[in-house]
Amino acid sequence: MPTIHLNGTSKEQLFAEVCGAAGAIRGAISACSVAAPNARDYYVAGPGAFEAARTQHAEAIANLVSALMYFQAVAEHIADL
């Protein structure tokens, strides 16, 4: 976690940057949710193709949620300083 000190970035700037990153990730999660796989786009690829796509999509969303949780934790840390 960052440490606020005289030679570093100000608390306000760090908080704004981290909150900006968290907001961008929230936007990415929203956009990716809209772009979820649809079975009609996979059935010609054979059995299991849609389920594999859903699994991959869920993993991608989970990675974004993990990143969001990281930035939220950093923001909370900064806010508590």
Backbone bond lengths (Angstrom), bond angles and torsions (degrees), N, CA, C in turn:
res aa  C-N    CA-C-N  psi(-1)  N-CA   C-N-CA  omega(-1)  CA-C   N-CA-C  phi
1 M - - - 1.446 - - 1.533 108.97 -
2 P 1.303 116.05 147.04 1.467 118.72 -178.40 1.527 112.09 -69.78
3 T 1.303 113.85 154.63 1.459 121.83 175.51 1.526 107.57 -114.77
4 I 1.294 116.34 130.20 1.467 120.80 177.26 1.527 107.79 -85.05
5 H 1.346 115.87 126.50 1.456 120.81 177.24 1.527 108.57 -153.33
6 L 1.321 116.48 170.96 1.462 121.71 -172.57 1.521 114.10 -61.86
7 N 1.310 118.60 -32.93 1.460 120.98 -177.47 1.526 113.29 -91.32
8 G 1.332 117.05 1.84 1.454 120.83 -177.30 1.517 112.19 -107.28
9 T 1.307 114.41 -171.61 1.453 121.86 177.97 1.524 108.75 -70.42
10 S 1.319 116.47 143.26 1.461 119.96 -179.14 1.525 110.75 -65.85
11 K 1.316 114.85 155.86 1.457 121.01 178.19 1.524 110.50 -57.38
12 E 1.308 116.52 -43.17 1.464 120.90 -178.52 1.523 111.54 -63.58
13 Q 1.324 116.61 -43.23 1.463 120.91 -179.37 1.527 110.97 -66.98
14 L 1.329 116.21 -45.94 1.466 119.94 178.30 1.526 110.73 -59.05
15 F 1.323 116.57 -45.44 1.452 120.91 -178.95 1.525 110.50 -62.57
16 A 1.321 116.87 -43.44 1.471 120.75 179.06 1.527 111.09 -62.92
17 E 1.323 117.34 -42.61 1.467 120.74 -179.70 1.523 111.48 -64.87
18 V 1.317 116.82 -44.93 1.460 121.07 -178.74 1.529 110.44 -67.53
19 C 1.325 116.96 -41.22 1.473 119.83 177.40 1.527 110.58 -66.00
20 G 1.319 117.34 -35.16 1.462 120.65 175.74 1.516 111.51 -63.48
21 A 1.320 116.36 -42.41 1.467 120.19 177.44 1.524 110.56 -63.83
22 A 1.322 116.92 -43.34 1.468 120.59 178.80 1.524 110.68 -62.25
23 G 1.309 116.95 -41.26 1.463 120.27 178.17 1.521 112.27 -63.62
24 A 1.317 116.21 -39.90 1.463 120.05 178.53 1.531 110.55 -65.05
25 I 1.316 116.05 -38.34 1.461 119.40 178.58 1.522 110.08 -67.55
26 R 1.337 117.37 -40.38 1.474 119.54 175.90 1.523 110.03 -58.08
27 G 1.323 116.75 -41.84 1.459 120.89 177.30 1.522 111.70 -63.17
28 A 1.318 116.64 -40.22 1.461 120.85 178.46 1.526 110.93 -65.56
29 I 1.323 116.98 -40.53 1.466 120.35 177.49 1.525 109.79 -61.42
30 S 1.309 116.50 -44.11 1.465 120.83 178.97 1.524 111.07 -61.83
31 A 1.326 116.78 -47.12 1.467 120.98 -179.58 1.525 111.18 -64.13
32 C 1.312 116.81 -40.57 1.464 119.98 179.80 1.518 111.29 -69.22
33 S 1.310 117.35 -32.62 1.466 120.02 177.16 1.516 110.81 -64.55
34 V 1.323 116.54 -39.09 1.463 120.96 177.27 1.529 110.36 -65.69
35 A 1.309 116.49 -31.97 1.467 121.87 -177.44 1.528 112.64 -90.91
36 A 1.310 116.87 24.64 1.465 120.65 179.61 1.523 110.19 -62.59
37 P 1.316 116.52 148.98 1.467 120.01 179.06 1.532 111.71 -60.05
38 N 1.320 114.87 145.80 1.463 122.04 176.68 1.530 106.83 -119.59
39 A 1.308 116.33 133.40 1.466 121.49 -175.29 1.527 112.54 -55.03
40 R 1.326 118.05 -33.52 1.468 119.71 -177.65 1.527 112.74 -65.76
41 D 1.328 116.57 -16.58 1.459 120.28 179.23 1.528 112.76 -91.52
42 Y 1.337 117.42 -2.58 1.455 120.66 -173.89 1.525 114.78 -125.66
43 Y 1.324 118.21 -17.81 1.473 118.58 -171.75 1.517 113.02 -61.82
44 V 1.327 118.94 -28.93 1.470 119.81 179.42 1.529 112.29 -71.68
45 A 1.320 116.67 -17.10 1.466 120.94 179.23 1.524 111.90 -79.67
46 G 1.297 116.78 -8.99 1.458 120.01 176.73 1.511 113.34 108.53
47 P 1.323 114.91 171.63 1.464 119.67 -178.54 1.525 111.11 -62.50
48 G 1.288 115.01 138.93 1.463 120.22 178.21 1.509 114.79 90.19
49 A 1.322 118.42 -14.74 1.478 120.35 -176.79 1.528 111.17 -65.72
50 F 1.331 116.03 -43.71 1.466 119.00 -179.16 1.525 110.82 -66.89
51 E 1.319 116.81 -44.00 1.467 119.66 179.70 1.524 110.81 -62.21
52 A 1.320 117.83 -38.70 1.471 121.01 176.82 1.527 110.57 -63.89
53 A 1.314 116.56 -41.53 1.468 120.34 178.51 1.526 110.75 -64.59
54 R 1.330 117.05 -41.49 1.474 120.33 177.95 1.519 110.90 -62.72
55 T 1.321 116.78 -40.90 1.465 120.95 179.05 1.528 110.79 -64.03
56 Q 1.318 116.76 -45.52 1.467 120.61 178.62 1.522 110.92 -62.88
57 H 1.322 116.80 -40.66 1.465 121.19 179.60 1.524 110.09 -64.63
58 A 1.318 117.01 -44.18 1.465 120.68 178.73 1.520 111.30 -61.54
59 E 1.323 117.13 -38.68 1.467 120.81 177.58 1.527 111.02 -64.76
60 A 1.322 116.45 -40.12 1.466 119.92 178.62 1.531 110.31 -64.02
61 I 1.328 116.96 -43.77 1.468 120.69 177.82 1.528 109.85 -62.75
62 A 1.321 117.15 -42.67 1.470 120.64 179.48 1.524 111.16 -60.76
63 N 1.323 117.41 -38.28 1.469 120.57 177.10 1.522 110.96 -64.28
64 L 1.321 116.73 -40.86 1.463 119.89 177.32 1.527 110.94 -65.32
65 V 1.322 117.04 -41.83 1.464 120.45 178.35 1.524 110.24 -62.49
66 S 1.314 117.10 -39.46 1.464 120.89 176.91 1.526 110.85 -61.27
67 A 1.319 116.77 -44.32 1.466 120.75 177.91 1.520 110.35 -63.57
68 L 1.324 117.18 -40.81 1.466 120.79 178.41 1.524 110.20 -61.43
69 M 1.311 117.17 -44.37 1.465 120.65 179.65 1.522 111.14 -61.12
70 Y 1.330 116.49 -37.93 1.460 120.33 177.13 1.532 110.58 -60.93
71 F 1.330 116.53 -51.53 1.460 119.35 -177.83 1.523 112.06 -66.44
72 Q 1.325 117.68 -32.72 1.459 119.83 175.84 1.523 110.65 -66.62
73 A 1.325 117.97 -39.48 1.453 121.29 177.23 1.527 111.24 -64.21
74 V 1.318 116.70 -41.29 1.464 120.04 177.87 1.536 109.72 -64.47
75 A 1.320 117.23 -42.77 1.465 120.57 178.83 1.526 110.95 -61.44
76 E 1.327 117.34 -43.07 1.458 120.52 178.33 1.525 110.84 -63.34
77 H 1.322 116.24 -39.86 1.468 120.59 177.28 1.518 110.40 -60.70
78 I 1.322 116.64 -47.64 1.458 120.85 -179.07 1.524 110.36 -63.41
79 A 1.329 117.58 -42.48 1.460 121.67 -178.74 1.536 110.99 -62.21
80 D 1.332 116.16 -32.21 1.464 120.19 -178.20 1.531 113.18 -81.12
81 L 1.335 117.49 -8.58 1.474 119.45 -179.00 1.502 111.78 -74.20
